[in-house]
Amino acid sequence: MNTETTLQTVLNEVRELKAMLVKLMPAEPVQPTKPEPEPEPVQPEPQPLPPTEPVSFAGNWITMGQEAMDKSATTNQGKPWTTNEAGVCVGKNNCIRDWTVAVGDAHANPSVPDLWVKILDSVKSRETTHKKGSISNFMSNIMSVARELRIPPDERPDGFKTYYELLETKVKLDTVCNKLAPEKLEAKLRLQDGKLLTTAYLREWCASTECTTDDQRFDRMFLTMCAYQGNRQQDYMVGYGENNKTERGYYCPETTRVVLFKGKTQTVPEREFKLHPTVAVAIHEYHSQLATPSPQLLPLIMDVKDTIKKVNKLIRRVFPTANALTHGDLRDLFETHIRWVDKLAKDEVNELMRQIGHSAITAWNHYAIKYSGILEMD
């Protein structure tokens, strides 16, 4: 028997043994057949909500806008409208003001397309007299009123909506990572003594200035806040002492901490932060020498209606420049200083941004870089 025949015989035997093994093994139990599941009922396709009908024309677009805004509960971003200490909703008032200007003599024309033409003409008339950011705010306020009136948007290729989108793009290009040119820095920051106004200069001024009157001590107190904190002025519009707390909050002289109940970007019930020791000293020097104690942290500012105007006048009176300074300029300089001069660690910067209520990224892109050119100037 040759090798090939022997191999074949072995293979046949293996096959026979396997077959016998299968016969000897118990059969697997038969699993009961599961019933087929009932088919789910076919759900109808979701139908779009019927379009909301616009408010019927009642004879005067301006009056209609005022009435609609009186009933408005939220802003374009879906946030509730807020009021100031006097209970006035400045945001709504601004919307009504800009809507009134934009509609103008077209208030009695019921045609919505004609209305948008008139409004866009009003917007374009500001191109040579207002900054792009101001025009953008103007248009946003108009959209708030149009939203409440449920007026169909202006979808023309060259209409209001397209103009606004293009303008917003230009505003972003102008503000994000925008480093001011040397000539703009000169006009804004060069003082009459020939020096540049920087946060370092401001701190030196606060430390060396002698004050003999309440008004002088008030100026130094507020400017010290600008030099060491960087907060919005609203964050200081609080009571002096917990017993004098206002709707916005209070400053505790014992702990040198500010407790805020409300703020521009505040989402938590309370925002608390400790003031810089130099700021706390300036506050004490002012309040401790008042003939009559004040229940307000910043009485000379909180007692007036237009606080922003009051603050800017104070800054310009002390530091006159060719291009008038604002509180926002001092805050931007502070953002530059803590990053490139103080060179604070990332965690320290983030803590300051929490106190201010800023996103660290937004602060870098919009504020810190803006005045960074002063580091290259004398």
Secondary structure as UniProt FT lines:
FT   HELIX           3..24
FT   HELIX           61..71
FT   TURN            76..77
FT   TURN            85..86
FT   HELIX           90..103
FT   HELIX           104..106
FT   TURN            107..108
FT   HELIX           112..124
FT   TURN            125..129
FT   HELIX           132..149
FT   TURN            157..158
FT   HELIX           160..175
FT   TURN            176..177
FT   HELIX           182..189
FT   TURN            192..193
FT   HELIX           199..208
FT   HELIX           214..228
FT   HELIX           233..236
FT   STRAND          239..240
FT   HELIX           242..244
FT   STRAND          249..252
FT   TURN            253..256
FT   STRAND          257..260
FT   TURN            264..265
FT   STRAND          271..274
FT   HELIX           277..287
FT   TURN            288..289
FT   HELIX           299..302
FT   HELIX           307..318
FT   HELIX           327..340
FT   HELIX           346..356
FT   HELIX           360..363
FT   HELIX           364..368
FT   TURN            369..371
FT   HELIX           372..376
//
